[in-house]
Amino acid sequence: MDPQTISVYDRSAEQIAEQHKVLVPTRIYQLVNKFFIKGEACADIGCGIGRDSAWLSKQGYAVVSIDASEGMLQQARQLNPNAYFIQDSLPLLKKQADSSFTNVLCSAVIMHLADDQIACAVTNLVRITAVDGVLIISFRGTNSKDHRENGKLYSVIKLDKLVSLFTQAGTRLLHSEIDYQGDRDLEWTNIVLKKLPPLAV
Ligand SMILES: C[S@@+](CC[C@H](N)C(=O)[O-])C[C@H]1O[C@@H](n2cnc3c(N)ncnc32)[C@H](O)[C@@H]1O
């Protein structure tokens, strides 16, 4: 976890909540509809204000919403009083048991980790996923030379390197794409992976 990033989310949670409420991540919802295993347990890692958690619940998933920022979680609890929220953080996800989720969504979060935390985050995202479960990971790039925007860290993550880490951690790539968001001059990368059974010895 990058403490500076989390303190920005804590301090600005109310304002960020106003911005995020009106964004609809249409592409992520399409990927969920195509790849997630319907009706099963789902972790929303870095859930922010819980907008996607609420949508996933409406689609019939049993959702656990996880975020490192208490400020963002407070906003999320106000918006979704009946949902289940946990304060926990990447890269370790210490409070999450092995193989506990059939579906794992981690949208717009991992670029907030330092380079040297990405491999550990991948290991733990795969660890909490059940065999044959599906992970959807989405992250964006940055145009900032020092990789900070308003104090928040935006590490540059290379698609090939990330896929290689996920493959080594025991998953198979089902889908990858890079989307260009013209109005913000930003690239978004979305990948979908399936957790494989352990190799027989
Ligand atoms: C850009 S928001 C994305 C929120 C939501 N997933 C979405 O797509 O709208 C990033 C969220 O990730 C959380 N976050 C950042 N670093 C994290 C970490 N290391 N572990 C867990 N959550 C983290 C932040 O607190 C924030 O709520």
The ligand as an ORCA input file, in Angstrom:
! r2SCAN-3c Opt
* xyz 0 1
  C      -9.618      5.035     -8.336
  S     -10.403      4.352     -6.933
  C     -11.254      2.997     -7.700
  C     -12.531      2.649     -7.008
  C     -13.368      1.597     -7.747
  N     -12.726      0.303     -7.788
  C     -13.682      2.060     -9.145
  O     -13.254      1.408    -10.110
  O     -14.337      3.097     -9.270
  C      -9.085      3.488     -6.110
  C      -9.501      2.861     -4.781
  O      -8.484      1.936     -4.406
  C      -8.195      2.088     -3.041
  N      -6.813      1.645     -2.847
  C      -5.677      2.249     -3.240
  N      -4.607      1.513     -2.900
  C      -5.097      0.403     -2.285
  C      -4.492     -0.742     -1.708
  N      -3.163     -0.873     -1.691
  N      -5.278     -1.695     -1.172
  C      -6.641     -1.547     -1.174
  N      -7.272     -0.466     -1.693
  C      -6.506      0.489     -2.247
  C      -8.412      3.568     -2.769
  O      -8.632      3.822     -1.395
  C      -9.600      3.880     -3.651
  O     -10.810      3.697     -2.961
*
